[in-house]
Amino acid sequence: MSSHFVLLRVRLAGRRPKPAADGTIPLGWLIAQWPEGEAEPVKYWISNLPADIPAKDPVRLAKARWRIEHDYRELKTTLGLGRFEGRSFTGRHRHVTLVTAAHLFLTEQWRNPKAPARA
């Protein structure tokens, strides 16, 4: 499946937009993903990346969000990031460190398998 991406510079609306140093409201990027065969865009992102950034960079970052959400879900469900029941900061820190190390190990195994996968 392929998509087209639309990038527009827009002024961000809101109750209290934070003005720049010169008093103007800064521009942001509106990024829209428009899959082929769809009548309109289906996903939207807002970004504060600089105006002179190449168009491929915001698209790449928007597409990376899926991977980030996938990894976070794996950390919480498979590796137990949310299952710590202790009461100390040190214990929580150790738990997060071990979960992160396990995630790194699994990611490395996935990216560089030593043997072909069994059928």
C-alpha positions in Angstrom: 0.0 0.0 0.0 1.4 3.4 -0.9 0.4 6.9 0.2 0.8 10.5 -0.7 1.8 13.0 1.9 0.8 16.6 2.0 2.9 19.1 4.0 1.5 22.6 4.8 2.9 25.4 6.9 0.0 26.5 9.3 -0.4 28.8 12.3 -1.4 26.7 15.3 -4.7 27.7 16.8 -5.6 27.4 20.5 -6.8 29.3 23.5 -3.3 30.6 24.2 -0.8 30.1 21.4 2.7 30.8 22.6 4.1 33.8 20.6 7.7 33.9 19.4 10.2 36.5 20.7 9.0 39.0 18.1 5.4 38.6 19.1 4.2 36.6 16.1 2.6 33.2 16.4 5.0 30.7 14.9 4.2 28.4 12.0 4.1 24.7 12.3 3.8 21.8 9.9 0.5 20.0 9.1 1.4 16.6 7.7 -1.4 14.5 6.1 -1.2 11.0 4.8 -3.4 10.3 1.8 -3.5 6.6 0.8 -4.1 5.8 -2.8 -7.8 5.0 -3.4 -9.0 7.0 -0.5 -11.3 10.1 -1.0 -9.4 12.2 1.6 -6.4 12.0 4.0 -6.7 9.5 6.8 -3.9 10.5 9.2 -2.7 13.9 10.4 0.2 15.1 12.4 1.3 18.6 13.7 4.9 19.3 14.0 7.1 22.2 15.1 10.1 21.2 12.9 11.9 24.1 11.2 10.7 25.5 7.9 13.8 24.6 6.0 13.7 20.9 6.7 13.5 18.5 3.7 10.0 17.2 3.1 11.2 13.6 3.5 12.2 14.1 7.2 8.7 15.0 8.6 7.3 12.1 6.6 9.9 9.7 7.9 9.3 10.8 11.5 5.5 10.5 11.1 5.9 7.0 9.8 8.3 6.1 12.7 5.4 6.6 15.2 4.0 3.2 14.4 7.3 1.6 15.5 7.5 3.6 18.7 4.0 2.6 19.7 4.7 -1.0 18.8 7.8 -1.1 21.0 6.1 0.7 23.9 3.2 -1.9 23.8 5.8 -4.7 23.7 7.6 -3.2 26.7 4.3 -3.0 28.7 2.7 -6.3 27.8 5.4 -8.8 26.9 8.2 -7.5 29.1 6.3 -6.2 32.0 7.2 -2.6 32.2 3.9 -1.8 34.0 4.0 -4.7 36.4 6.3 -3.2 39.1 4.6 -3.2 42.5 7.5 -2.0 44.7 7.6 1.3 46.5 11.2 2.5 46.1 12.7 4.6 43.4 15.7 2.3 43.4 13.5 -0.7 42.8 11.6 1.0 40.1 14.8 2.1 38.4 16.2 -1.4 38.5 13.0 -2.8 37.1 12.9 -0.3 34.2 16.6 -1.0 33.5 16.1 -4.7 33.3 13.0 -4.4 31.1 14.9 -2.0 28.8 17.9 -4.5 28.6 15.5 -7.3 27.7 13.9 -5.2 25.0 17.4 -4.3 23.6 18.3 -8.0 23.5 15.0 -9.0 21.7 15.4 -6.2 19.2 19.0 -7.3 18.4 17.9 -10.9 18.0 15.1 -9.8 15.7 17.4 -7.6 13.6 20.4 -10.0 13.4 19.1 -13.6 13.7 22.0 -16.2 14.0 20.0 -19.0 12.5 17.2 -19.1 9.9 13.7 -19.2 11.4 12.0 -22.5 11.6 9.0 -23.1 9.4 
